[in-house]
Amino acid sequence: MEIVVGTWNTGKLAEMQQALSKSHPEIQLTGITQYLATKTAPPEIGTSYYENALEKAHFYAKLIQRPVLADDGGLELATFPELLGVHTSRFFKSTTDKEKNQELLALYNTPKLQDLKKRQLTLHACLVYVTPEGQIISAEDSLFGYLVAPKGSGGYGFDSIFYLPDLDKTLAQLTNHKRNALSPRVRALQKIISQIKEQEND
């Protein structure tokens, strides 16, 4: 069974493919690049992760006339709740993961914000599956942690600055298997794949 993923982010697609390789080997996730030669994307103007993911899924499903799985997510900073969230992708002036992480760390470059408790953050993910006929399936998940100086070399995005106190490690310091097990996107993916399969079997 092939499912087209509406993303141009190769790191995100690889994470999702790896996560399903053992739990659902019968599912083949294919990037939108296999169907569209020119990069195109809808404007992310929704007020929630769900609205943005739904917009992307509808956009690509209409273009390629196939069911599409799309996602939206973001980082929420407890100390600066108005800055990121659904606006995460628009917040950054930089393009590389390393530069984006430095932008976040710069927000806390004052003595009163050095306390780890003031650096609490939440990583959210929402996935939406849409068919050309308009059927919709969705799933969400979250992960809580703290912002720290970069540690580790695994993963991508915010993984090197996302610290998990229970494990005393950042996401980037974990094995791929452990990181996937904790990833909100992967956990939401497992939920939505189960729903899609149930629907296919009905």
N, C-alpha and C positions, 0 to 999 in steps of 0.2 A: 504494500500500500504506500503510495507516494503522497506526501503532504508538502505543498509549496509554502515556504516561509517568506513573508514579505519584509525582508531586511537586506540591506547592502553591507551590513557589518559582518565581515568574515569571521571575526572572533566570536561573536554571538552565535552565529550559525554553527561553528565548530563545537562550541560548548553544548549546544542542544543536540547535535548529532552524536557526540560522544556519550551524552547522558542516556540516549535511547538505544545505543548499540547493544547493550546487554539486557536492559529491561524490556525493550520492544524491538528486537532485531528485525521483525517483519515490517517495521515502519521505516520508510526512506524519506528523510527530510531533504528537500531540494531548495536551493536559494533562488530568489527571484531573478538573479542574473542569468539563469538558464532559460528564462522566458522573455526577458527584456534586455535589449542591447544597450539602451541609453538609460543612465541613471535618472530616475524620476521618483518623486515622493510627494504626498499631499502635505499641505500646511498643517502643523500640529497646533491647532487652536482650541482644542477641547479644554474643559475645566477639570478633567479627571483623567487618570491613566486609562480607565476603561473607554472614555470617549475618544481619546487619541488612538488607542489600539484598534477600536472599532472602525474609525475613519480610515486607517491604513489598510485594514483587512478588506473593507468594502472597495477601496480605491484599486487595490491590486487584483481582487477577484473580478471586478468589472473589466479591467484591462486585459486579463489573460483568459477570462471566462472559465476559471477553475476555482475550486475552494482554496482559500488562502488562510494561513495562520500568521497573525501579526502580533507584535507586542509593544507595550510602552511601559516605562518604568522611570524611576528617579531616586535621587538621594534626598533625604529630608534631614536638615540640621536642627536639633532642638533649640540651639541658641539663636539661629537665624531662620525661623520657620517660613519667612516670606521670600527667601532668595531662590531656592531650588524647587523641589517637588516636581510638579508637572512642567515647570519651566527649566528643568535641569539642562537639557540639551542646548537651550538658548542662553543660559547663564554664562557659559564659558567663552572667553575670547581666544583661547588657545585651541590647537587642533590635536596635539598628541596627548596620550594618557598621562605621561610624566608632567607635562606642563599644566594640564587640568588639575592634577593632584596638588601641584604647587600653588595654584590659585586658591584652592580650598584651604590649604594650610596657612596661607597668608591672612585669611580671615581671622585666625586665632592668634595672631602674632602680637598679643598684648599680655602682660602678666596676669590680669584677672581671668584670662581665658586659657591659661595653661593647665588648669585643673581638668583631669580626665573626665570628671562628671559633667563638665560643661561642654564636652565634645561628643556627647551622645548623638548618634545618627541612626537613621533607618533606611534600609534599601528595599524598595518596593518593585514588584513586577506584576504586570497584568497581561494575560494572553487572550486573544479573541480569534475564533475560527469562524469564517463566514463563507457560505456557498453562494454561487451566482444567483441562486433562487431566493437568497435572503435569510437563510437559516443561520442562527447565531449560537455559539457555545463560548463560554468564557471561564477563566479561572484566575485567581490572584494568590500572592503570597508575599511575606515580608521577612526581613532579617534585621535584628538590632545589634548594634555594636558601638565602637568609639573611633573617632578620627585620631590617627597617630602618624608620626613620621614614617615614610616608606620603609617597609621591611619585606623581604621575600622577592622571588622572581617568577612565581607561577601566576597563571591567570592573565587578566587584562583589566582595563578600566580602573575602577577604584579598589581592586583587590589588595594592592600593596599598602594602602592606608586604612583599610577596614579591619579594625582590631576586635577580636572576640575574647573577652576576658575569661570565659570558662575554659578556653583552650590555651590562653596566653600566647596567641599567635594571630597574625593577620591572615586573611584569606589567601594571600599570595605565598604564605609559608606552608600551606597545606598541600597534601597530595591532590591530584586531579580528582580522584574518587571522593575524597572527603569534601573537597570544595564543591563538587557537583551536588553532593548530598545536602549541602547547606544553602546552595544558591536559590534565591526566591524564584528566579526565572525557571530553573530546572524543576523545582517542586511544583510550580504552577503548570509547567509543561507536562509532568507526569499526570497531574489531575485532569488536564484537558484531553490528553491522549486517551485516557480511560473513558471519558465521556464520548469522545468521537467514535471509539470502537464499539461502545454500547449502542450508539445510534446506528452504526453500520450493520450491527447484528440484529437490530429490530426488524 
